[in-house]
Amino acid sequence: MTDAYGFTGEADPQVAEALAAEVETLTPECRADADRLRGFLAPDFHEFGASGAEVVYEGTAERVAAYTDPAGEPITTARMRGTRLADGLVMVKYTARINGRWSHRTSLWRRVAPGRWQMFHHQGTPTEGP
């Protein structure tokens, strides 16, 4: 599913936790379960998608679950890395292949409780490949 060997920044525990949360949101099992995915999204979640669409929290988990086949093609990632921007704030960057299309991805994660992170911003930009 992911290029687990490509992680950078995981020596920082906060970065490691945010990376793990990002990876979880990319699994078909999480994406197909709206309740599970919703737990990773902050109420102020906002996305500029690779499709060009602008998305907010309301209805996002349900839309993702509706088009996710738990037995479908897994999301592939390359060069996933994280940077702690401040205490409790981590930026995750990577390239992903979703449904045969590549995009550069950036997520901003906020710690909301010890060991619990929520994504409050995400952006995808189409690209030709990793």
Solvent accessible surface area in square Angstrom, and as a share of the most:
residue,aa,sasa,rsa
1,M,80,0.36
2,T,34,0.20
3,D,56,0.29
4,A,56,0.43
5,Y,216,0.82
6,G,22,0.21
7,F,47,0.19
8,T,77,0.45
9,G,35,0.33
10,E,81,0.36
11,A,103,0.80
12,D,35,0.18
13,P,96,0.61
14,Q,22,0.10
15,V,4,0.02
16,A,35,0.27
17,E,65,0.29
18,A,0,0.00
19,L,2,0.01
20,A,60,0.47
21,A,10,0.08
22,E,1,0.01
23,V,32,0.18
24,E,47,0.21
25,T,5,0.03
26,L,8,0.04
27,T,25,0.15
28,P,21,0.13
29,E,99,0.44
30,C,0,0.00
31,R,37,0.13
32,A,30,0.23
33,D,59,0.31
34,A,21,0.16
35,D,104,0.54
36,R,100,0.37
37,L,8,0.04
38,R,72,0.26
39,G,33,0.32
40,F,43,0.18
41,L,9,0.04
42,A,0,0.00
43,P,106,0.66
44,D,82,0.42
45,F,8,0.03
46,H,44,0.20
47,E,27,0.12
48,F,89,0.37
49,G,11,0.11
50,A,29,0.23
51,S,93,0.60
52,G,69,0.66
53,A,51,0.39
54,E,113,0.51
55,V,28,0.16
56,V,85,0.49
57,Y,58,0.22
58,E,133,0.60
59,G,23,0.22
60,T,8,0.05
61,A,2,0.02
62,E,78,0.35
63,R,118,0.43
64,V,17,0.10
65,A,20,0.16
66,A,90,0.70
67,Y,137,0.52
68,T,25,0.15
69,D,85,0.44
70,P,82,0.52
71,A,96,0.75
72,G,28,0.27
73,E,97,0.44
74,P,65,0.41
75,I,11,0.06
76,T,58,0.34
77,T,2,0.01
78,A,17,0.13
79,R,106,0.39
80,M,0,0.00
81,R,82,0.30
82,G,9,0.09
83,T,66,0.38
84,R,101,0.37
85,L,88,0.44
86,A,52,0.41
87,D,104,0.54
88,G,9,0.09
89,L,50,0.25
90,V,0,0.00
91,M,47,0.21
92,V,0,0.00
93,K,70,0.30
94,Y,5,0.02
95,T,1,0.00
96,A,0,0.00
97,R,84,0.31
98,I,33,0.17
99,N,108,0.55
100,G,39,0.37
101,R,178,0.65
102,W,52,0.18
103,S,5,0.03
104,H,78,0.35
105,R,32,0.12
106,T,40,0.23
107,S,0,0.00
108,L,39,0.19
109,W,0,0.00
110,R,81,0.29
111,R,81,0.30
112,V,61,0.35
113,A,41,0.32
114,P,135,0.85
115,G,55,0.53
116,R,116,0.42
117,W,9,0.03
118,Q,19,0.09
119,M,11,0.05
120,F,40,0.17
121,H,40,0.18
122,H,13,0.06
123,Q,76,0.34
124,G,5,0.05
125,T,65,0.38
126,P,90,0.56
127,T,39,0.23
128,E,173,0.78
129,G,20,0.19
130,P,86,0.54
